[in-house]
Every structure is written in C-alpha cells, then in structure tokens.
Amino acid sequence: MNILDNYFFENDLLRYESHLKGFNISIYNEFNSKFEELDINSKIDDLFSCKHVNYTEDQAAWHPKYRASSPNWPSKQLSKSIDNGLLDGVLNIVVLGIGGSFEGPKLLVESLTGSNTNLNHLFITGSDPHEFTEKTSNLKKTETLFIVSSKSFTTDETLETLNDAIKWSGDMNKFIAITANELEASKYNFKHIIKFDKEIGGRYSIWSDIAVPAFLDATFEPDNFLMGGNKADLDLQNNKKYLEFVKTLSFSDIWLNNSKNKSARAVLSYSWKLRSFADYVQQLEMESLGKQPKKDSAFQKTGQIIFGGYGPTAQHSYFQLLHQGTQEICADIIVSKENSKSLAYAQAITQAKILSDGAKDLLKAEEKINGNIPLNLFLLNKVDAFTLGYLIATWEHRTYITAAMLEINPFDQFGVSAGKIYTKKYLSDKI
C-alpha cells in the first residue's frame, strides 16, 4: 500500500480517494506502530463488547449495541400511542432539542425524507423566545405535535422552550418526551414518554429513539439505517482493508494537525440531502476530541476545528480563502455518484483536484490557486438510509481511533458543562 500515490478504499457503498500530499507509507507505518503500542485493537474490542470505555462516567458506550440488536423502532410506548390516535390530524412535527437531540433528527429528516415527506418538520433549538414565536406563528395547535428530546431532561434551552410550547399548545396529549431521565420528564405531566439508556451519549443518540421525528415519517427506513451502521461496525472488527481506511483517516488527521499545523478541516457536501452533515460531524468531532492532551502524549494538539456545509454554496463564500488564502486548512469532500451528471458532482470532483493540486494553466498569475489543501474524497454510490448509517458509523470510528491515539476520552464534555454551571450562577446572582 502507498498512502500517498493513488490510495483508495472501495466497497459496494462508497469509494474513498486520498489526496493527502506528503502523507506517505513511512508516516503511516510510524503511526501504526503507535497504534499497536497503545493496543488500540483491544480498545476497539472493548467498545463492541460493551466494556466501560467511558472511564470518566465509568460506563459503557452503547451506540454500537443499539445498531447491532434487532431494530426496535418504534418503541412499544410510541406504537401504542400511535394506535390510540396520537398522529390523527397531525401535519406539523415540532422538535424541541439541542446538540445531538437536534443535529441527528434534523440530518435524518433532511437526508432520508425530503420532498417525499408527508409532514412539516420544524426544529427549535435555542432559548431565545423569538425562535419559538417565528416558527410556530403559522401553525394550528390541533395540527401540531411536539417532540421534546433531551437525554438528561435538565437542559436549560430545551426546558425554557418546552414551557413556551406548553403555554402555546395547552394540550399535553400533543407532546412526546424522549429521554434517559424518565423521572425528570414525568414532572411535566407528559402522556407519552419514551426512554432510552443513559449509556447512549448525546452525540451518538441518532441511533436511539431520539430519531423518532424521522421515524414518524413513512419514508424513513429505520431498519436499513441501523443495519448500515452495524455493517461499518462489523467491517471495523473483521475487514482489514476497512480498518486500514479508517486508520488512514485518523492518522492523517493527527499528522496534519500536529506536524503540518493544519488545525482546521472543512467538511463539504455536494449532495443537497447531506447539507447538514458538516453540522452533525462538527459536534461529533469537536465534542469528542476537543480535550487537553496528556502531558506525556506523543501528540499535543488534539481535535481540529471542523466547519463546512453545502459545497456549491460554500464556493461562493469562504472558498476564496481556501484557494488563495494563507490559512493552514485541510478538507473532506462528500458527493453521491447517483448525481454524476449534475453540476454539483462536476464541482466536487473539480474542487477536490484544484484544492489539493492547485491550478494555473488556464489562469493569470494573480489567479493562481495555492493547491495546499490535503483532502479526503468520499464518493457515495447513493444517499439512502443504509449508506448514511454506514457513513456516520465510519465517522464515529475515525473519531474513536483518533481519541485512542491521542489518549483522551471521547465520551465526556466538561467544557459544555462549564457553560451551563456559570450560566446558572449568573442567573442566580441576578435574582
């Protein structure tokens, strides 16, 4: 294998092409020696055998377990509620949630329902009352169902908006709570509460009943989504080529950040269905890897800054900096082959080439492109539930291996908690 020259990974779901200048077989082998020294294969085994890999909270991380078990969507509670007429007359699904309770369902709805949806989905994810007022202003109360998604059911933004929603609706039969903390949720007199396990982290909760907003739409295929994620899990454990592929992603991320000062990575989708994918993986990576390094770690720079969005739009906003600026950046580009005759597909392939290799033949001197953006190109055969499940789980594997290489815990988030603590103090001091 030569990681530098024409390295690719391909299966029946996607093709990956490496455009990582300077990342060669010697560097890969050096990182692989560290991988073996840290015994990361055993850490992968620990994850899938439900051992306590979240050592901060002394618990397992069950998102692989959820996608390995027989799909149980919808939950028995939800099925009973639907049979009793919960969705009768409902045209609007309003989701109240933040973080993984927002990013996951939103990505699923956008990617896997789209124009075929028979429901109007709205997501409210802040504590500013103007957001709630604007998004509900044209809705009829009798046609609107609220889904309140919160693992802890103590999240300030969600609870603030929930109080607004209860006042607006006046009918608790039109509310579903999805949580790992049934006791807290019960304080609000919900008629419908769906519980999932505390071992599911917020940024991994897309694999749990947090995905119910998408499930309520008849066009979503939950079984295929879970099975796609499970296939990636099985590949990580049993497919050496796939493991090599994920190592390439992880090792190059760390190398680019620590050795080449490329601390920011743009994640760019050239499929409209995946327009929110960058937002989703931004939380996954930056909450998981945004930690202080161990003093004796071989790598003192941990997570990269992740930004991005829909590629065709980004080309007309911040691509100028990528092409001719002085910042140290790398990139991921994702596109679907099912749109291979589209302008967006042509743009994805072209941008991957000139971002990584530069361009000057057709350009004046002042128009020359830097060509200094190391890049990963992901070519999906199509965007469907199975492929999206596979892609998300692959990104989780990339993140998990990176965390293990960095010797940090990807499952805690003390920085997020600190903001909550000081906001509560500020509010209590003001009273």
C-alpha positions, 0 to 999 in steps of 0.5 A, a space after each residue: 500500500 502507498 498512502 500517498 500515490 493513488 490510495 483508495 478504499 472501495 466497497 459496494 457503498 462508497 469509494 474513498 480517494 486520498 489526496 493527502 500530499 506528503 502523507 506517505 507509507 513511512 508516516 503511516 507505518 510510524 503511526 501504526 506502530 503507535 497504534 499497536 503500542 497503545 493496543 488500540 485493537 483491544 480498545 476497539 474490542 472493548 467498545 463492541 463488547 460493551 466494556 466501560 470505555 467511558 472511564 470518566 462516567 465509568 460506563 459503557 458506550 452503547 451506540 454500537 449495541 443499539 445498531 447491532 440488536 434487532 431494530 426496535 423502532 418504534 418503541 412499544 410506548 410510541 406504537 401504542 400511542 400511535 394506535 390510540 390516535 396520537 398522529 390523527 390530524 397531525 401535519 406539523 412535527 415540532 422538535 424541541 432539542 439541542 446538540 445531538 437531540 437536534 443535529 441527528 433528527 434534523 440530518 435524518 429528516 433532511 437526508 432520508 425524507 425530503 420532498 417525499 415527506 408527508 409532514 412539516 418538520 420544524 426544529 427549535 433549538 435555542 432559548 431565545 423566545 423569538 425562535 419559538 414565536 417565528 416558527 410556530 406563528 403559522 401553525 394550528 395547535 390541533 395540527 401540531 405535535 411536539 417532540 421534546 428530546 433531551 437525554 438528561 431532561 435538565 437542559 436549560 434551552 430545551 426546558 425554557 422552550 418546552 414551557 413556551 410550547 406548553 403555554 402555546 399548545 395547552 394540550 399535553 396529549 400533543 407532546 412526546 418526551 424522549 429521554 434517559 431521565 424518565 423521572 425528570 420528564 414525568 414532572 411535566 405531566 407528559 402522556 407519552 414518554 419514551 426512554 432510552 439508556 443513559 449509556 447512549 451519549 448525546 452525540 451518538 443518540 441518532 441511533 436511539 429513539 431520539 430519531 423518532 421525528 424521522 421515524 414518524 415519517 413513512 419514508 424513513 427506513 429505520 431498519 436499513 439505517 441501523 443495519 448500515 451502521 452495524 455493517 461499518 461496525 462489523 467491517 471495523 472488527 473483521 475487514 482489514 482493508 476497512 480498518 486500514 481506511 479508517 486508520 488512514 483517516 485518523 492518522 492523517 488527521 493527527 499528522 496534519 494537525 500536529 506536524 503540518 499545523 493544519 488545525 482546521 478541516 472543512 467538511 463539504 457536501 455536494 449532495 443537497 440531502 447531506 447539507 447538514 452533515 458538516 453540522 452533525 460531524 462538527 459536534 461529533 468531532 469537536 465534542 469528542 476530541 476537543 480535550 487537553 492532551 496528556 502531558 506525556 502524549 506523543 501528540 499535543 494538539 488534539 481535535 481540529 476545528 471542523 466547519 463546512 456545509 453545502 459545497 456549491 454554496 460554500 464556493 461562493 463564500 469562504 472558498 476564496 480563502 481556501 484557494 488563495 488564502 494563507 490559512 493552514 486548512 485541510 478538507 473532506 469532500 462528500 458527493 453521491 455518484 447517483 448525481 454524476 451528471 449534475 453540476 454539483 458532482 462536476 464541482 466536487 470532483 473539480 474542487 477536490 483536484 484544484 484544492 489539493 493540486 492547485 491550478 494555473 494553466 488556464 489562469 493569470 498569475 494573480 489567479 493562481 490557486 495555492 493547491 495546499 489543501 490535503 483532502 479526503 474524497 468520499 464518493 457515495 454510490 447513493 444517499 439512502 438510509 443504509 449508506 448514511 448509517 454506514 457513513 456516520 458509523 465510519 465517522 464515529 470510528 475515525 473519531 474513536 481511533 483518533 481519541 485512542 491515539 491521542 489518549 483522551 476520552 471521547 465520551 465526556 464534555 466538561 467544557 459544555 458543562 462549564 457553560 451551563 454551571 456559570 450560566 446558572 450562577 449568573 442567573 442566580 446572582 441576578 435574582 
